[in-house]
Amino acid sequence: MLIGDKMAKAKKRIETISIDIMFSDLKEDVQKYILEQLGLKSPAEMNWDVVPLDTLEFEVEILENGKKRIIEKIVE
């Protein structure tokens, strides 16, 4: 690796972004299906009205034009 390449990599701006997937984000027919399968009457019974079903996390590079490029999905 050239010295210039090392410097360019060192200047990269990297951050982690999180995206919450909420029950309300799902299509209505999928919401109904999930509730039926679990014997629930409301998403509130599982606190899904306020708590995300899942959170996706990604490590991204901030490009010079301000756009973001996914480097990797963080799996826990």
C-alpha positions in Angstrom: 0.0 0.0 0.0 1.3 3.4 -0.9 1.7 6.2 1.7 -0.9 8.3 -0.1 -3.4 5.4 0.1 -2.8 5.1 3.8 -3.5 8.8 4.3 -6.6 8.6 2.1 -8.0 5.8 4.3 -7.1 7.6 7.5 -9.2 10.6 6.3 -12.4 8.5 5.7 -15.3 9.5 7.9 -17.0 6.4 9.3 -20.1 6.3 11.4 -22.7 3.8 12.6 -26.3 4.4 11.7 -29.3 2.6 13.3 -32.7 2.1 11.7 -35.6 1.1 13.9 -38.2 -1.2 12.4 -41.5 -0.5 14.0 -44.7 -2.6 14.0 -46.5 0.3 12.3 -43.9 0.2 9.5 -45.3 -3.2 8.4 -48.1 -3.5 5.9 -51.5 -3.9 7.5 -52.0 -7.4 6.3 -48.6 -8.4 7.8 -49.5 -6.7 11.1 -52.8 -8.7 11.2 -51.1 -12.0 10.3 -48.5 -11.5 13.1 -51.1 -10.7 15.7 -53.3 -13.6 14.7 -50.3 -16.1 14.8 -49.4 -14.9 18.3 -52.9 -14.8 19.6 -52.7 -11.1 20.3 -55.4 -8.4 19.9 -53.1 -5.4 19.8 -49.4 -4.6 19.3 -49.6 -2.8 22.6 -49.7 -6.3 24.3 -46.0 -6.7 23.3 -45.2 -2.9 23.6 -44.7 -2.9 19.8 -46.6 0.4 19.8 -43.5 2.1 21.3 -40.6 -0.4 21.1 -39.1 -1.4 17.7 -39.4 -5.0 16.5 -35.8 -4.8 15.5 -33.0 -2.3 14.9 -30.7 -2.6 11.9 -27.2 -1.2 12.3 -24.8 -0.3 9.6 -21.3 1.0 9.4 -21.2 3.7 6.7 -18.6 5.8 5.1 -19.5 9.5 4.6 -18.4 10.4 1.1 -17.1 13.8 0.0 -20.5 14.7 -1.6 -22.2 14.0 1.8 -23.8 10.7 0.7 -23.3 7.5 2.7 -21.9 4.2 1.5 -22.6 1.1 3.5 -19.4 -0.7 4.5 -21.0 -3.5 6.5 -24.2 -4.5 8.4 -23.5 -5.0 12.0 -24.9 -8.3 13.3 -25.3 -8.9 17.0 
